[in-house]
Amino acid sequence: MEIENELSETTKSRPWISGLKFLGLGLLILAMLTALGVFWHRDKMASKLQQMMAEMDRTDTGWRLEDIEAARAEVPDEDNSARVILEAAKQMPKRWPSADFHEEHYRLPPNELVSGEDFVVLSRELASAREALMIADKLADMPHGRHQIHYDRNPIATLLPHLQECRNLVSLLRYEAMRRSWKGDSHSALKYCRAALNVGRSIGDEPILISQLVRIACNAMVCQAIEQTLGQGEPTAEDMSQLQKLLENEDKNSSLLAAMRGERAMLHKVFDGVESGEIPLNMLEGLSRGDLQSDRLKNTVIALWRMDTREDNALFLSLMNRRIKEVQAPLHEQIALEKVWDQEVRARLAPPSRAVITRLLLPAMTKVSEAFRREHAYIRCTIVALAAERYRRDKKAWPESVDQLCPQYLSSVPLDPYDGKPLRCKREIDGLIIYSIGNDGVDDGGHLDRERISMPGVDLGLRLWDVNKRRQPSQPKPADPNPK
């Protein structure tokens, strides 16, 4: 009896044991439900992703990176400018230009001559790269190219050394064109402009955003070199016509579309690699920036992210599919579409969105698209400038409007990428301005400012001068009102 009483008292004195049992059972059930929820969610997202990919296979065949690479245009070795570019790059000095070369000394109005001292410095710099220039001379007649790309298992880590080589060579050719035009040799100057343009064209249809951005940067330098050549002399009609046709072909290039299709394909491979474990998380560029600077927060986000990688992938593909459709619209119509797209993306990807990889690696579309619009604006203005200069040589007068250049000098008037209207021209007392209204969407009467091209009140374009206003002595720059 005493034993029974003791057991009864012991049991009564430990009610928490029963509570622990119920708590443990509750936690086990909760864990099981959570696991079931995770598996259900992953299965649902996998099904959603597969359905989206199947739809893409039907409507956009060849969208995967391997298919895009296989479909790229082949270039015979004897016609491949990339081969010559790499050969020239090997002959470039290790550091060009040298530390003694000051690029700001050569940022003059296109119709002004450089000082004698600066011309000597420029000539010396170019002489140091004479071997590279001799090889690059062939590029003037090589408008086609294709560089070899060896993709990393993490595609966004792919090395592209040829891009810097292209930029360096375009810079070299641009300065050689400047030197030639200052010497009064417009024929050779435009030849080097053609060579520089073909260096950028060697990048071709590379399905990588940075590749296409480098291509448009090269084109911008070429347009500046052409404007400077026209400001220093009177090239022959044949030389200008040849260059104009090359620029017209370049303007037809859908580099933004190639970049967007490539980005979609590359980042889809990144998602696949992370899901399969082939790409470790620490290989993903940018994971430690912004709101992921805290290691603790980073680890938490990574844990959540692993749970819904396929959902993230599906979201990324849906956003890119929409964007790819939009970049096929006329350039001026894309502006409104970008703004809506950008607002919606910001809302959908704002923290604490679990679409971590999409939030980190999705390109800043508005800035990217603006760069491509600006490129087309400069190319089209340069095309019209060459046509206008050909008109002036024949008619001994500037055209009163761009329409007057058709059909003898232009097949049609190029449209402004910013509003879809014909490019403008404005007669000045000493020349002509060909311009686009620029990013602010306002016609500012051809007000050009090469140092502030994206500022309100500034248009984009080129300046042409009457013959007697070309090759003017350089003017002293105004003193800085706020010296350091």
LOSE-338704 format. One line per 10 residues: their letters; for each residue z, y, x of N, C-alpha, C. Coordinates in steps of 0.1 Angstrom, whole numbers. Layout:
N
a) Z,Y,X,Z,Y,X,Z,Y,X | ...
***
This chain:
484
meienelset) 0,-12,8,0,0,0,0,13,9 | 8,12,19,8,24,28,-5,26,35 | -12,15,38,-25,16,45,-35,22,35 | -35,18,22,-44,23,13,-41,38,11 | -29,42,11,-26,56,9,-31,64,21 | -29,58,33,-34,66,45,-49,68,45 | -56,57,41,-71,58,40,-75,68,30 | -68,68,19,-71,78,9,-69,92,13 | -58,94,21,-55,107,26,-65,112,36 | -69,102,45,-79,105,55,-92,109,49
tksrpwisgl) -96,102,39,-109,105,33,-108,118,26 | -98,121,20,-96,134,13,-96,145,23 | -91,143,35,-89,154,44,-102,157,52 | -113,149,50,-125,151,57,-137,152,47 | -137,162,38,-148,164,29,-161,169,36 | -159,175,48,-171,180,55,-181,169,60 | -176,157,61,-185,146,65,-195,144,55 | -192,144,43,-201,142,32,-211,154,32 | -206,166,34,-215,178,35,-225,177,46 | -221,172,57,-230,170,68,-241,160,65
kflglgllil) -237,150,58,-247,140,54,-258,146,45 | -253,154,35,-262,160,26,-271,171,33 | -265,178,42,-272,188,50,-283,181,59 | -279,170,65,-289,163,74,-301,158,65 | -297,152,54,-308,147,45,-317,159,40 | -311,170,37,-319,182,33,-328,187,44 | -323,187,56,-331,191,67,-342,182,70 | -339,169,69,-350,159,71,-361,160,60 | -357,162,48,-367,164,37,-375,177,40 | -368,187,44,-375,200,47,-385,198,58
amltalgvfw) -381,191,69,-390,189,80,-402,181,76 | -400,170,67,-411,162,62,-420,171,54 | -415,179,45,-423,188,37,-431,198,45 | -424,203,56,-431,212,65,-443,205,72 | -440,193,77,-451,186,84,-462,183,75 | -459,179,62,-469,176,53,-477,189,50 | -470,200,49,-477,213,46,-486,216,58 | -482,214,70,-490,217,82,-503,209,82 | -501,196,79,-512,187,79,-522,190,68 | -516,194,56,-525,197,45,-533,210,48
hrdkmasklq) -525,220,54,-532,232,57,-543,230,68 | -540,222,78,-550,220,88,-562,213,83 | -560,203,74,-571,196,68,-579,205,59 | -572,214,52,-579,223,43,-588,233,52 | -582,238,63,-589,247,71,-601,241,79 | -598,228,83,-609,220,89,-621,219,79 | -618,216,67,-628,214,57,-636,227,55 | -628,238,54,-634,251,52,-643,255,64 | -639,252,76,-647,255,88,-659,247,88 | -658,234,85,-670,225,85,-680,230,74
qmmaemdrtd) -676,234,63,-685,239,52,-692,251,57 | -685,260,64,-691,272,69,-701,269,80 | -698,260,89,-707,257,99,-720,250,93 | -718,241,83,-729,235,77,-739,245,70 | -733,255,64,-741,266,58,-748,274,69 | -742,276,80,-749,283,91,-760,275,97 | -758,261,97,-769,253,102,-781,253,93 | -779,256,80,-790,257,71,-797,270,71 | -789,281,73,-794,295,71,-797,302,84 | -791,297,95,-793,304,108,-794,293,119
tgwrlediea) -804,285,118,-806,274,128,-806,279,142 | -800,271,151,-800,274,165,-790,285,168 | -779,285,161,-768,295,163,-758,292,174 | -758,279,177,-748,275,188,-753,280,202 | -744,281,211,-747,287,224,-758,278,231 | -756,265,231,-766,256,237,-780,258,231 | -781,260,218,-794,262,212,-800,276,216 | -791,286,216,-796,299,220,-802,299,234 | -794,293,243,-799,292,257,-812,284,258 | -813,273,250,-826,265,251,-837,273,245
araevpdedn) -835,282,236,-846,290,230,-850,302,237 | -843,306,248,-846,318,255,-860,316,262 | -867,327,263,-880,327,269,-880,323,283 | -889,314,287,-891,309,300,-900,319,308 | -897,322,320,-905,331,328,-910,323,341 | -923,322,343,-928,315,355,-922,322,368 | -920,314,377,-913,319,389,-920,330,396 | -934,329,396,-941,340,403,-941,353,395 | -937,353,382,-936,365,374,-922,369,372 | -912,362,377,-898,364,374,-892,375,383
sarvileaak) -890,386,376,-884,398,384,-870,395,389 | -863,386,383,-849,382,387,-849,377,402 | -860,369,405,-861,364,418,-862,376,429 | -870,386,426,-872,397,435,-859,405,435 | -852,407,424,-840,415,423,-829,409,432 | -827,396,431,-817,389,440,-821,390,455 | -834,389,458,-838,391,471,-835,405,477 | -838,415,468,-835,429,472,-820,431,474 | -812,425,465,-798,427,465,-792,422,478 | -798,411,484,-793,406,496,-795,416,508
qmpkrwpsad) -804,425,506,-807,434,517,-800,448,515 | -792,449,504,-785,461,502,-773,462,511 | -770,474,517,-758,476,525,-746,471,517 | -736,467,524,-724,462,517,-717,472,509 | -718,485,513,-713,496,505,-724,506,504 | -729,507,492,-740,517,489,-737,524,476 | -737,537,475,-738,546,486,-726,547,494 | -727,553,506,-715,554,515,-705,564,509 | -693,564,516,-683,573,511,-686,588,513 | -696,591,522,-700,605,524,-710,610,514
fheehyrlpp) -714,601,505,-724,605,495,-717,610,483 | -720,622,478,-713,628,467,-723,629,455 | -722,620,446,-732,620,435,-732,633,427 | -721,640,426,-721,652,417,-730,663,423 | -734,662,436,-743,671,442,-757,670,436 | -760,659,429,-774,656,424,-774,657,409 | -764,662,403,-764,663,388,-768,677,385 | -781,680,387,-787,693,385,-796,692,372 | -799,704,367,-809,705,356,-822,698,361 | -829,691,353,-840,683,358,-851,692,365
nelvsgedfv) -852,704,362,-863,713,368,-858,720,380 | -846,717,385,-841,724,397,-843,715,409 | -845,721,421,-846,714,434,-832,713,440 | -830,702,446,-818,700,453,-818,708,466 | -806,712,471,-806,720,484,-811,711,495 | -815,718,506,-821,712,517,-811,702,524 | -798,706,525,-788,698,531,-786,685,523 | -785,687,509,-783,675,501,-795,666,501 | -807,671,503,-819,663,503,-818,654,516 | -814,660,527,-813,653,540,-803,641,538
vlsrelasar) -791,644,532,-781,634,529,-787,623,521 | -794,626,510,-800,616,501,-810,608,509 | -818,614,517,-828,607,525,-822,597,534 | -811,601,540,-803,592,550,-798,580,542 | -792,583,531,-786,572,523,-797,562,519 | -808,567,515,-819,558,510,-825,550,522 | -825,557,534,-830,550,546,-821,538,549 | -808,539,547,-799,527,550,-802,515,541 | -810,517,530,-813,506,521,-828,504,521 | -835,508,532,-850,507,532,-855,493,529
ealmiadkla) -848,483,535,-853,469,533,-852,465,518 | -842,469,511,-840,466,497,-851,473,489 | -854,486,493,-864,493,486,-878,487,488 | -881,483,499,-894,477,502,-896,464,493 | -886,457,492,-887,445,483,-888,449,468 | -880,458,464,-879,463,450,-892,470,446 | -900,474,455,-912,481,452,-921,472,443 | -920,459,445,-928,449,437,-925,450,422 | -913,454,419,-908,453,405,-915,463,396 | -922,472,401,-929,482,392,-939,474,383
dmphgrhqih) -944,463,387,-954,456,380,-949,442,375 | -936,441,374,-930,428,370,-920,431,358 | -926,432,346,-918,435,334,-910,424,328 | -911,412,333,-904,400,327,-895,394,338 | -883,389,333,-874,383,342,-864,374,334 | -858,365,342,-847,357,336,-838,352,347 | -825,356,346,-815,352,356,-808,339,351 | -804,331,361,-797,318,358,-783,321,354 | -778,315,343,-764,317,339,-757,303,340 | -746,302,347,-739,290,347,-725,292,339
ydrnpiatll) -725,287,327,-714,290,318,-701,282,323 | -690,289,323,-677,283,325,-673,275,313 | -664,266,315,-659,258,303,-652,267,293 | -647,278,298,-642,289,290,-653,300,291 | -662,301,281,-674,309,282,-671,324,285 | -660,329,280,-657,343,283,-653,346,297 | -651,335,305,-648,336,319,-660,334,328 | -672,333,322,-684,331,329,-687,342,339 | -690,339,351,-693,349,361,-707,354,360 | -710,367,361,-723,372,360,-726,382,371
phlqecrnlv) -726,377,384,-728,386,395,-741,394,395 | -751,389,388,-764,396,388,-763,409,381 | -754,411,372,-753,423,364,-750,435,374 | -740,433,383,-737,444,392,-748,446,402 | -755,436,405,-767,437,414,-778,445,407 | -780,443,394,-790,451,387,-786,465,386 | -773,468,383,-769,482,383,-771,489,396 | -767,482,407,-768,488,420,-783,491,423 | -791,482,420,-805,484,423,-812,495,415 | -808,496,402,-813,506,394,-809,520,399
sllryeamrr) -796,521,404,-792,533,410,-800,537,422 | -802,527,430,-810,529,443,-824,534,439 | -831,528,429,-844,531,426,-845,545,419 | -834,548,411,-834,561,405,-833,572,415 | -825,570,426,-824,581,436,-837,581,444 | -843,570,446,-856,571,453,-866,578,445 | -866,576,431,-875,584,423,-872,599,423 | -859,602,424,-855,616,425,-860,622,438 | -859,615,449,-863,620,462,-878,622,462 | -886,613,456,-900,614,456,-905,626,448
swkgdshsal) -898,628,436,-902,639,428,-898,652,434 | -887,653,442,-884,665,449,-894,668,460 | -900,657,465,-911,659,475,-924,663,469 | -925,662,456,-937,666,449,-946,654,446 | -941,642,448,-949,629,447,-945,623,433 | -951,629,422,-948,624,409,-953,610,407 | -964,606,413,-970,593,411,-960,582,416 | -955,584,428,-945,574,433,-932,575,425 | -928,587,421,-915,588,414,-916,580,401 | -927,581,393,-928,573,381,-930,558,384
kycraalnvg) -935,555,395,-936,540,399,-922,535,401 | -913,542,407,-899,537,409,-892,538,396 | -895,546,387,-889,546,373,-893,533,366 | -906,529,368,-910,517,362,-903,505,368 | -901,505,381,-894,494,388,-880,494,383 | -873,505,381,-859,505,376,-858,500,362 | -868,504,354,-868,499,340,-870,484,340 | -878,479,348,-880,464,349,-868,457,354 | -860,463,362,-847,457,366,-838,454,354 | -837,464,346,-829,463,333,-835,452,324
rsigdepili) -849,452,323,-855,443,315,-854,428,320 | -850,426,333,-848,413,338,-836,406,331 | -827,414,326,-816,408,319,-821,401,306 | -832,406,301,-839,399,290,-830,397,278 | -830,385,272,-823,382,260,-810,374,263 | -803,377,274,-791,371,277,-781,372,265 | -776,361,260,-767,362,248,-753,366,250 | -751,376,258,-738,381,262,-737,396,261 | -726,400,254,-725,414,251,-725,423,264 | -718,419,274,-717,427,286,-731,428,293
sqlvriacna) -739,418,292,-752,418,297,-761,428,291 | -760,429,277,-768,439,270,-763,453,272 | -750,454,274,-745,468,277,-749,473,290 | -750,464,300,-755,467,313,-770,471,312 | -777,464,304,-791,467,302,-793,481,297 | -785,485,287,-787,498,281,-782,509,291 | -772,506,299,-768,515,310,-779,518,320 | -786,507,323,-798,508,332,-808,517,326 | -811,515,313,-821,523,306,-817,538,306 | -805,541,304,-800,555,304,-804,561,317
mvcqaieqtl) -801,554,329,-804,560,342,-819,562,343 | -827,553,338,-842,554,339,-847,566,331 | -841,568,319,-846,580,311,-842,593,318 | -831,594,325,-827,606,332,-837,608,344 | -841,597,351,-850,598,362,-864,603,357 | -868,598,345,-881,603,340,-880,617,337 | -870,622,330,-868,636,327,-869,644,339 | -862,640,350,-862,647,362,-875,648,369 | -883,637,368,-897,637,373,-906,646,366 | -905,647,353,-913,656,345,-909,671,347
gqgeptaedm) -896,673,352,-892,686,355,-896,691,368 | -901,682,377,-905,686,390,-920,686,393 | -928,681,384,-942,681,387,-951,677,375 | -963,673,378,-972,670,367,-978,656,369 | -971,646,365,-977,632,367,-990,631,360 | -998,621,364,-1011,619,358,-1009,613,344 | -1019,614,336,-1019,609,322,-1018,594,323 | -1024,588,332,-1024,573,334,-1010,568,337 | -1004,575,346,-990,570,350,-980,572,338 | -982,583,331,-973,585,320,-976,575,308
sqlqkllene) -988,572,306,-992,563,295,-987,549,298 | -988,545,311,-983,532,315,-968,530,312 | -960,541,316,-946,541,315,-942,542,300 | -950,550,292,-947,551,278,-948,538,271 | -958,530,274,-960,517,268,-949,507,271 | -944,508,283,-933,500,287,-920,503,280 | -918,516,278,-906,521,270,-908,517,255 | -920,518,250,-922,514,236,-919,499,234 | -922,491,244,-918,477,243,-903,475,244 | -897,483,252,-882,482,254,-875,486,241
dknssllaam) -881,496,234,-875,501,221,-875,490,211 | -885,481,211,-886,470,201,-876,459,204 | -869,459,215,-860,449,219,-848,449,210 | -844,438,204,-832,437,195,-820,433,204 | -816,441,213,-806,437,222,-792,436,215 | -790,444,205,-777,443,198,-776,430,190 | -787,426,184,-787,413,177,-785,401,186 | -792,402,198,-790,391,208,-775,391,212 | -769,402,214,-755,403,219,-746,397,208 | -748,401,196,-739,396,185,-740,381,183
rgeramlhkv) -752,376,183,-754,362,181,-748,354,193 | -749,360,205,-743,353,216,-728,354,216 | -722,365,212,-707,366,211,-702,356,201 | -709,355,189,-704,345,179,-704,331,185 | -715,328,192,-716,314,197,-706,311,208 | -704,321,217,-695,319,228,-680,318,223 | -676,327,214,-662,326,210,-660,314,201 | -670,309,194,-669,296,187,-666,285,196 | -672,285,208,-669,275,218,-655,277,223 | -650,289,224,-636,291,228,-627,285,218
fdgvesgeip) -629,287,206,-621,281,195,-621,266,196 | -633,260,198,-634,246,200,-626,241,212 | -627,248,223,-620,244,235,-605,245,234 | -600,255,227,-586,256,225,-581,245,216 | -588,242,205,-584,232,196,-584,218,202 | -593,216,211,-594,202,217,-584,202,230 | -579,213,234,-571,213,246,-579,215,259 | -592,216,258,-600,217,270,-598,231,277 | -595,241,268,-593,255,274,-578,258,272 | -570,258,283,-556,262,282,-554,276,277
lnmleglsrg) -543,278,270,-541,291,264,-540,302,274 | -535,299,286,-534,309,297,-548,314,302 | -559,307,298,-572,311,303,-578,321,294 | -571,324,283,-577,334,273,-573,348,278 | -583,355,281,-582,369,286,-575,378,275 | -566,386,279,-560,396,270,-548,392,263 | -543,379,265,-532,374,257,-519,381,260 | -518,389,270,-505,396,274,-506,411,271 | -515,416,263,-516,430,261,-512,434,247 | -510,447,245,-508,451,231,-495,446,226
dlqsdrlknt) -495,441,214,-483,436,207,-478,423,212 | -485,417,223,-481,404,228,-475,406,242 | -469,417,245,-464,420,258,-451,412,260 | -443,410,250,-431,402,251,-434,387,252 | -428,381,262,-431,366,264,-425,359,252 | -414,363,247,-408,356,235,-417,357,223 | -422,369,221,-431,371,209,-444,364,212 | -448,364,224,-461,357,228,-459,342,224 | -448,336,228,-446,321,226,-446,318,211 | -439,327,204,-439,325,189,-452,326,183
vialwrmdtr) -460,336,187,-473,338,181,-482,326,185 | -481,321,197,-489,310,202,-486,297,194 | -473,295,191,-469,284,183,-476,285,169 | -475,296,163,-482,298,150,-497,297,151 | -502,302,161,-516,302,163,-522,288,164 | -515,279,172,-519,266,173,-520,259,160 | -512,263,150,-511,257,137,-524,260,129 | -530,272,132,-541,276,123,-553,281,131 | -556,274,142,-568,278,150,-581,277,142 | -582,267,134,-594,265,126,-596,276,115
ednalflslm) -585,280,110,-585,291,100,-590,304,108 | -585,306,120,-589,317,128,-604,317,131 | -608,305,134,-622,303,137,-631,306,125 | -627,301,114,-635,303,101,-635,318,98 | -624,325,100,-624,339,98,-633,347,107 | -633,343,120,-641,349,130,-656,347,127 | -660,335,123,-674,332,120,-678,340,108 | -670,341,98,-673,349,86,-676,363,89 | -667,369,97,-669,383,101,-681,385,109 | -684,376,119,-695,378,127,-708,375,119
nrrikevqap) -708,366,110,-720,363,102,-724,376,94 | -714,382,89,-716,395,81,-722,406,91 | -716,407,103,-720,417,112,-734,415,117 | -738,402,119,-751,399,124,-762,403,113 | -759,401,101,-768,405,90,-769,420,90 | -758,427,92,-758,442,92,-766,448,103 | -765,442,115,-772,448,127,-787,446,126 | -792,439,116,-806,437,114,-812,448,104 | -803,456,99,-807,467,91,-813,478,100 | -820,488,94,-825,499,103,-813,506,109
lheqialekv) -815,511,121,-804,516,129,-795,527,121 | -802,536,115,-794,547,108,-786,541,96 | -791,530,90,-783,524,79,-771,517,83 | -771,513,96,-759,505,101,-747,514,102 | -748,527,103,-736,535,105,-726,534,94 | -731,535,81,-722,534,70,-716,519,69 | -724,509,72,-720,496,71,-709,493,82 | -710,499,93,-700,497,104,-687,503,100 | -687,514,93,-674,521,89,-667,512,79 | -674,507,70,-667,498,60,-662,485,66
wdqevrarla) -671,480,75,-667,467,82,-654,470,91 | -654,481,98,-643,484,107,-630,485,99 | -630,492,88,-618,494,79,-613,481,74 | -622,472,70,-618,459,64,-612,450,75 | -618,450,87,-613,442,98,-600,447,102 | -598,460,103,-585,465,107,-574,461,97 | -577,461,85,-567,457,74,-565,442,75 | -575,434,77,-573,419,77,-566,414,90 | -568,421,101,-563,416,114,-551,424,119 | -546,433,110,-534,440,114,-522,430,116
ppsravitrl) -513,432,126,-502,424,127,-493,424,114 | -488,413,110,-486,400,117,-497,390,114 | -509,394,114,-520,384,111,-520,373,121 | -522,361,116,-521,349,125,-535,347,132 | -545,355,129,-558,353,135,-558,359,149 | -550,353,158,-547,360,171,-560,361,180 | -567,350,181,-579,351,190,-589,360,184 | -591,361,171,-601,370,165,-596,384,168 | -583,387,166,-578,400,168,-579,405,183 | -577,395,192,-578,399,206,-592,401,211
llpamtkvse) -601,392,207,-614,392,213,-626,397,205 | -624,400,193,-635,406,185,-639,419,191 | -652,421,194,-656,433,200,-653,445,191 | -652,457,197,-650,470,190,-664,474,185 | -667,469,173,-681,470,168,-686,484,167 | -678,493,163,-683,507,161,-687,513,174 | -679,511,185,-682,516,198,-694,509,204 | -695,496,202,-706,489,207,-719,493,201 | -719,494,187,-731,498,180,-736,512,184 | -726,521,186,-729,535,189,-736,535,203
afrrehayir) -732,527,212,-739,526,225,-753,522,224 | -756,512,215,-770,508,213,-778,519,206 | -772,526,196,-779,536,189,-783,547,199 | -773,551,208,-776,562,217,-787,558,227 | -787,545,231,-798,540,240,-812,542,233 | -813,538,220,-826,539,213,-829,553,211 | -820,562,209,-823,576,208,-829,582,221 | -823,578,232,-828,583,245,-842,577,248 | -843,564,246,-856,558,248,-867,565,240 | -864,567,227,-874,573,218,-877,587,221
ctivalaaer) -867,595,225,-870,608,230,-878,609,242 | -876,599,251,-884,598,264,-898,594,261 | -900,585,251,-914,582,247,-921,594,242 | -914,602,233,-921,614,228,-923,624,238 | -914,625,248,-915,635,259,-927,632,267 | -929,619,270,-941,615,278,-954,618,270 | -954,615,257,-965,618,249,-968,633,248 | -957,641,247,-959,656,246,-964,661,259 | -960,656,270,-965,660,283,-980,657,285 | -984,645,280,-998,641,280,-1006,651,271
yrrdkkawpe) -1001,654,260,-1007,664,251,-1009,677,258 | -998,682,264,-999,695,271,-1010,695,282 | -1011,684,289,-1021,684,300,-1035,685,294 | -1037,678,282,-1050,678,276,-1053,691,269 | -1043,696,261,-1046,708,253,-1042,721,259 | -1035,721,270,-1030,733,277,-1020,741,268 | -1013,733,260,-1003,739,251,-994,728,246 | -981,732,243,-972,722,238,-975,720,223 | -972,708,218,-974,705,204,-963,713,196 | -967,717,184,-958,725,175,-949,715,168
svdqlcpqyl) -952,703,166,-944,693,160,-947,679,166 | -938,670,164,-941,656,169,-953,650,161 | -955,654,149,-966,648,141,-979,651,148 | -981,662,156,-993,665,162,-997,655,173 | -987,647,177,-990,637,188,-996,624,182 | -997,623,169,-1002,611,163,-1017,614,159 | -1026,604,160,-1024,591,165,-1028,590,180 | -1033,601,186,-1038,599,200,-1028,596,210 | -1016,602,209,-1006,600,219,-994,591,215 | -993,590,202,-983,581,196,-989,574,184
ssvpldpydg) -986,562,182,-992,555,170,-984,559,158 | -972,563,159,-964,568,148,-952,576,154 | -946,585,146,-935,593,151,-922,584,151 | -916,582,163,-903,575,163,-892,581,154 | -884,572,148,-874,577,139,-861,579,146 | -853,589,142,-840,592,147,-831,580,143 | -824,574,153,-815,563,150,-803,567,141 | -801,580,141,-788,585,134,-791,589,119 | -803,592,116,-805,596,101,-818,590,96 | -826,583,104,-838,577,99,-850,587,97
kplrckreid) -848,599,101,-859,609,100,-866,610,113 | -879,616,113,-886,617,125,-878,625,136 | -879,621,148,-873,629,159,-878,643,158 | -869,652,162,-872,667,162,-878,672,175 | -885,683,175,-888,690,187,-886,705,184 | -882,712,194,-880,726,193,-886,734,205 | -895,743,201,-901,751,211,-892,761,217 | -891,762,230,-883,771,237,-893,781,244 | -887,792,249,-895,802,255,-902,797,268 | -895,787,274,-901,782,287,-903,767,286
gliiysignd) -904,761,274,-907,747,274,-905,741,260 | -900,729,259,-899,721,247,-887,712,248 | -880,710,237,-868,701,236,-872,690,226 | -871,677,230,-872,666,221,-858,661,218 | -854,659,206,-840,655,204,-838,647,191 | -826,640,192,-820,633,180,-808,641,177 | -803,639,164,-792,647,160,-779,642,166 | -778,630,171,-767,625,177,-756,619,168 | -744,616,174,-734,609,167,-727,617,156 | -727,630,157,-720,638,146,-729,639,134
gvddgghldr) -741,634,134,-750,634,122,-754,648,118 | -753,658,126,-757,671,123,-768,676,132 | -778,683,127,-788,689,135,-783,702,141 | -780,702,154,-775,714,160,-786,721,168 | -798,720,163,-809,728,168,-813,725,182 | -811,712,186,-815,708,200,-805,713,211 | -793,715,207,-783,719,217,-779,706,225 | -783,706,238,-780,695,247,-769,698,257 | -760,688,259,-750,690,268,-748,676,275 | -753,674,287,-753,661,293,-739,656,297
erismpgvdl) -730,665,298,-716,661,302,-707,658,290 | -712,661,278,-704,659,266,-713,654,254 | -719,643,257,-729,638,247,-724,633,234 | -711,630,234,-705,624,221,-697,635,214 | -697,647,218,-689,658,212,-696,663,200 | -689,668,190,-695,675,178,-703,687,183 | -714,690,177,-722,702,180,-732,699,191 | -733,687,195,-742,683,206,-752,673,201 | -765,676,204,-776,667,201,-779,658,213 | -787,648,212,-792,640,223,-807,642,225
glrlwdvnkr) -811,643,237,-825,645,239,-829,648,253 | -842,652,255,-848,656,268,-853,670,267 | -854,676,279,-859,690,280,-872,689,288 | -882,696,284,-895,697,291,-897,712,294 | -903,715,306,-905,729,310,-920,732,311 | -923,745,309,-936,750,313,-938,748,328 | -950,746,332,-953,743,346,-947,753,356 | -947,766,352,-942,776,361,-927,777,362 | -920,769,353,-906,768,353,-901,755,360 | -910,748,365,-905,735,372,-903,738,387
rqpsqpkpad) -895,729,393,-892,730,407,-886,743,411 | -876,747,403,-869,759,405,-857,758,415 | -854,768,423,-843,767,432,-830,764,425 | -822,756,431,-809,752,424,-800,764,423 | -794,765,411,-785,777,408,-771,773,412 | -764,783,418,-749,781,421,-742,778,408 | -733,768,409,-725,764,397,-714,774,395 | -711,777,382,-700,787,380,-687,781,385 | -679,791,389,-665,787,394,-657,780,383 | -649,771,387,-641,764,377,-630,774,373
pnpk) -629,777,360,-619,786,355,-604,781,356 | -603,768,358,-590,762,359,-589,753,372 | -590,759,383,-589,751,396,-576,744,397 | -577,732,403,-564,725,405,-555,731,416
***
